[in-house]
Amino acid sequence: MQNVLVYAGADQGALTKSAREALGAGRRLADALGATLSAVVVAADTDALAQEAIACGADRVYAVANPILTEYQPDLWVAALEAAARAASPDVVLITGDTAGKELAPRLAFRLRAGILTEVSAFAAEGGTVRWTRPVYGGKAMAVYSAKGPVVIGLRARMHDPAAPAEGRRGEVVRVELSVSPELAATRIVEKIQQALGGVRLEDARIIVAGGRGIGGPVRLKGLEALGRYLGGAAGPTRLGGDSGCVLAWLQNGRAPSL
């Protein structure tokens, strides 16, 4: 039997959409393997997050709480994930497909001396072996991998059905001690700027009307935006469209952040 551990990231006191996607994927994987699904939550206060993770399918939650864990910082978070992974001894660690997950997955794999696959869009388990699928060659082909030994899996965002919370679900909460100093953090957040957008967020849109360098500039982007709204989606430029000054770089297709 393999053990599956999911990193369940949080924002403003609740699990993120990416965390629910990871928990949904983890639950399906654990069921296919006949394994226990564990999750790890990291925060200054983890009580509510632990219960939310259990409601979303976790059988056991490793709760890493420390007063300095008030705001995401990769150096502190990877130390917390390492502590939880040492306690859980998982065969598979699923990491969210958001920006934080992309920072944490390679660092955690290095610390655990584990293999790593990123941008995993699908998986299948048969006879105790898991085959992981991810795009290669810029999405022109799909490659299938299997891993020997422990592996850290970075999930591709919005490719896995999120877990639906089940009221009254019960699970075990394991407290994990983390003794770290604030000086461990090599970087700190100086300022957050949240851009106000109308309509559907680009990263949530089912339909995207994309414009490249040929649209000729910001003026014509308004036509794309109107078409995007008409179709119930959103508009955005390709990389070349963004380089030509159509919109801010963070609005480029595939690079829209969740702030």
C-alpha positions as CSV (number, residue, x, y, z in Angstrom):
1,M,0.0,0.0,0.0
2,Q,1.3,3.4,-0.9
3,N,0.9,6.6,1.2
4,V,-0.3,9.7,-0.6
5,L,0.4,13.2,0.9
6,V,-1.2,16.4,-0.5
7,Y,-0.1,19.9,0.1
8,A,-3.3,21.9,0.8
9,G,-2.4,25.5,0.4
10,A,-4.5,28.3,1.9
11,D,-5.2,32.0,1.4
12,Q,-7.0,34.3,3.8
13,G,-7.9,31.4,6.2
14,A,-9.4,29.0,3.6
15,L,-8.1,26.4,1.2
16,T,-7.4,27.6,-2.2
17,K,-9.0,26.4,-5.4
18,S,-5.7,24.7,-6.3
19,A,-5.7,22.9,-2.9
20,R,-9.2,21.5,-3.6
21,E,-8.0,20.3,-7.0
22,A,-5.0,18.6,-5.4
23,L,-7.2,17.0,-2.7
24,G,-9.6,15.8,-5.4
25,A,-6.7,14.3,-7.3
26,G,-5.3,12.8,-4.2
27,R,-8.6,11.2,-3.1
28,R,-9.0,9.5,-6.5
29,L,-5.4,8.3,-6.5
30,A,-5.6,7.0,-2.9
31,D,-8.8,5.1,-3.7
32,A,-7.2,3.6,-6.8
33,L,-4.3,2.4,-4.7
34,G,-6.2,1.4,-1.6
35,A,-4.1,3.9,0.2
36,T,-4.6,6.5,3.0
37,L,-4.9,10.1,1.9
38,S,-3.0,12.5,4.1
39,A,-2.8,16.3,3.7
40,V,-0.5,18.9,5.1
41,V,-1.8,22.4,6.1
42,V,0.6,25.2,7.0
43,A,-0.5,28.4,8.9
44,A,-0.2,30.3,12.2
45,D,-3.5,28.6,13.2
46,T,-4.4,25.4,11.4
47,D,-7.5,24.2,13.2
48,A,-10.1,25.4,10.6
49,L,-7.8,24.4,7.6
50,A,-7.4,20.9,9.0
51,Q,-11.1,20.4,9.3
52,E,-11.7,21.8,5.8
53,A,-9.1,19.4,4.4
54,I,-10.8,16.5,6.1
55,A,-14.1,17.6,4.6
56,C,-12.5,17.6,1.2
57,G,-11.4,14.0,1.4
58,A,-8.3,13.8,3.6
59,D,-8.1,10.8,6.0
60,R,-5.3,12.3,8.0
61,V,-4.1,15.9,8.2
62,Y,-0.6,16.9,9.3
63,A,-1.0,20.4,10.8
64,V,2.1,22.6,10.9
65,A,1.3,25.6,13.0
66,N,3.7,28.3,14.1
67,P,3.1,32.0,14.8
68,I,5.6,33.1,12.2
69,L,3.6,31.3,9.4
70,T,1.2,34.1,9.0
71,E,2.0,34.9,5.3
72,Y,3.4,32.6,2.6
73,Q,7.2,32.6,2.3
74,P,8.8,29.8,0.4
75,D,11.8,29.1,2.7
76,L,9.5,28.8,5.7
77,W,6.9,26.8,3.8
78,V,9.3,24.2,2.4
79,A,10.7,23.6,5.9
80,A,7.1,23.0,7.1
81,L,6.4,20.6,4.2
82,E,9.6,18.8,4.8
83,A,8.7,18.3,8.5
84,A,5.3,17.0,7.6
85,A,6.7,14.7,4.9
86,R,9.3,13.2,7.4
87,A,6.4,12.5,9.7
88,A,4.1,11.0,7.1
89,S,6.7,9.0,5.0
90,P,4.7,9.3,1.8
91,D,5.4,7.4,-1.4
92,V,3.7,10.2,-3.4
93,V,3.5,13.9,-2.6
94,L,1.0,15.9,-4.7
95,I,1.8,19.7,-4.9
96,T,-0.7,22.3,-6.0
97,G,-0.4,23.7,-9.5
98,D,-0.4,27.4,-8.4
99,T,2.6,29.8,-8.2
100,A,3.5,28.6,-4.7
101,G,3.4,25.0,-5.7
102,K,5.8,25.6,-8.5
103,E,8.2,27.1,-6.0
104,L,7.8,24.4,-3.4
105,A,7.8,21.2,-5.5
106,P,11.5,21.2,-6.6
107,R,12.7,22.4,-3.3
108,L,10.8,19.7,-1.4
109,A,12.0,17.0,-3.8
110,F,15.6,18.0,-3.3
111,R,15.2,17.9,0.5
112,L,13.6,14.5,0.4
113,R,16.0,13.2,-2.2
114,A,12.9,12.2,-4.2
115,G,12.1,12.2,-7.9
116,I,9.9,15.0,-9.3
117,L,7.5,15.4,-12.2
118,T,5.8,18.7,-12.8
119,E,2.8,19.9,-14.9
120,V,1.1,16.5,-14.5
121,S,-2.3,16.6,-16.2
122,A,-3.5,13.0,-15.6
123,F,-2.6,9.8,-13.9
124,A,-3.7,6.1,-13.9
125,A,-3.0,3.5,-11.2
126,E,-2.9,-0.2,-12.0
127,G,-1.5,-3.0,-9.9
128,G,0.1,-0.6,-7.5
129,T,2.0,1.3,-10.3
130,V,1.0,4.8,-11.1
131,R,1.6,6.3,-14.6
132,W,1.8,10.0,-14.8
133,T,0.9,12.0,-17.9
134,R,2.3,15.5,-18.7
135,P,2.6,17.6,-21.9
136,V,6.0,17.9,-23.6
137,Y,7.3,19.8,-26.6
138,G,5.2,22.8,-25.8
139,G,2.0,20.7,-25.6
140,K,2.5,19.0,-29.0
141,A,2.7,15.6,-27.3
142,M,1.9,13.8,-24.1
143,A,4.5,11.8,-22.2
144,V,3.7,9.0,-19.7
145,Y,6.1,8.3,-16.8
146,S,6.4,6.0,-13.9
147,A,8.6,6.5,-10.8
148,K,10.8,4.3,-8.7
149,G,10.8,5.3,-5.1
150,P,9.3,8.4,-3.5
151,V,8.2,11.1,-6.0
152,V,6.9,14.7,-5.7
153,I,4.2,15.5,-8.3
154,G,3.5,19.0,-9.3
155,L,0.0,19.1,-10.7
156,R,-1.0,21.1,-13.7
157,A,-3.5,23.8,-12.7
158,R,-7.2,23.4,-13.7
159,M,-6.7,19.9,-15.0
160,H,-8.1,18.0,-12.0
161,D,-11.6,18.1,-10.6
162,P,-11.7,19.8,-7.2
163,A,-12.9,18.0,-4.1
164,A,-16.4,18.8,-3.0
165,P,-16.6,19.3,0.8
166,A,-18.6,16.6,2.7
167,E,-20.2,17.9,5.9
168,G,-19.7,15.6,8.9
169,R,-16.7,13.8,7.5
170,R,-14.2,12.7,10.2
171,G,-10.4,12.3,10.1
172,E,-7.3,12.4,12.2
173,V,-5.3,15.5,12.9
174,V,-1.6,15.1,13.6
175,R,0.3,18.1,15.0
176,V,3.8,18.6,13.6
177,E,6.2,20.8,15.5
178,L,8.3,23.3,13.5
179,S,11.1,25.1,15.2
180,V,12.3,27.8,12.7
181,S,13.6,31.3,13.0
182,P,12.2,34.2,10.9
183,E,15.8,34.7,9.8
184,L,15.4,31.5,7.7
185,A,13.3,33.5,5.2
186,A,15.7,34.8,2.5
187,T,13.0,36.9,1.0
188,R,10.1,38.9,2.2
189,I,6.9,40.4,0.7
190,V,7.3,44.2,0.5
191,E,4.0,45.0,-1.1
192,K,1.0,43.3,-2.8
193,I,-0.8,45.0,-5.6
194,Q,-4.2,43.6,-6.6
195,Q,-5.5,44.6,-10.0
196,A,-9.2,45.2,-10.2
197,L,-10.7,43.4,-13.2
198,G,-14.2,43.3,-14.5
199,G,-15.9,40.2,-15.9
200,V,-14.4,36.7,-15.9
201,R,-10.9,36.3,-14.6
202,L,-8.6,35.1,-17.3
203,E,-7.4,32.1,-15.3
204,D,-11.0,31.0,-14.7
205,A,-12.3,31.6,-18.2
206,R,-13.6,28.6,-20.2
207,I,-13.3,30.6,-23.4
208,I,-10.3,32.9,-24.2
209,V,-10.2,35.2,-27.2
210,A,-6.5,35.6,-27.8
211,G,-4.8,38.3,-29.9
212,G,-1.2,38.2,-31.1
213,R,1.2,40.9,-32.5
214,G,-1.1,41.3,-35.5
215,I,-3.8,43.1,-33.5
216,G,-1.8,46.2,-33.8
217,G,-1.9,47.7,-30.4
218,P,-4.0,48.4,-27.3
219,V,-6.9,50.1,-29.2
220,R,-7.9,46.9,-31.0
221,L,-7.8,44.9,-27.8
222,K,-11.1,46.5,-26.9
223,G,-12.7,44.5,-29.7
224,L,-11.3,41.3,-28.4
225,E,-12.6,42.2,-24.9
226,A,-16.1,42.8,-26.3
227,L,-16.0,39.4,-28.1
228,G,-14.8,37.7,-25.0
229,R,-17.6,39.2,-23.0
230,Y,-20.1,38.2,-25.7
231,L,-18.9,34.6,-25.6
232,G,-19.0,34.5,-21.8
233,G,-15.2,34.3,-21.6
234,A,-12.2,36.7,-21.4
235,A,-9.7,38.3,-23.7
236,G,-5.9,38.2,-23.5
237,P,-2.8,38.6,-25.6
238,T,-0.2,36.0,-26.6
239,R,3.4,36.7,-25.5
240,L,4.2,38.6,-28.7
241,G,1.0,40.5,-28.3
242,G,2.0,41.5,-24.8
243,D,5.5,42.4,-25.9
244,S,4.0,44.8,-28.4
245,G,2.5,46.8,-25.5
246,C,-1.2,45.7,-25.7
247,V,-1.6,45.0,-22.0
248,L,0.4,44.5,-18.8
249,A,2.7,41.4,-19.0
250,W,0.8,39.6,-16.2
251,L,-2.3,39.4,-18.3
252,Q,-0.7,37.3,-20.9
253,N,-2.3,34.0,-21.7
254,G,-1.1,31.3,-19.4
255,R,0.5,33.8,-17.0
256,A,-2.5,35.3,-15.2
257,P,-1.9,35.2,-11.4
258,S,-4.5,34.5,-8.8
259,L,-4.2,37.5,-6.4
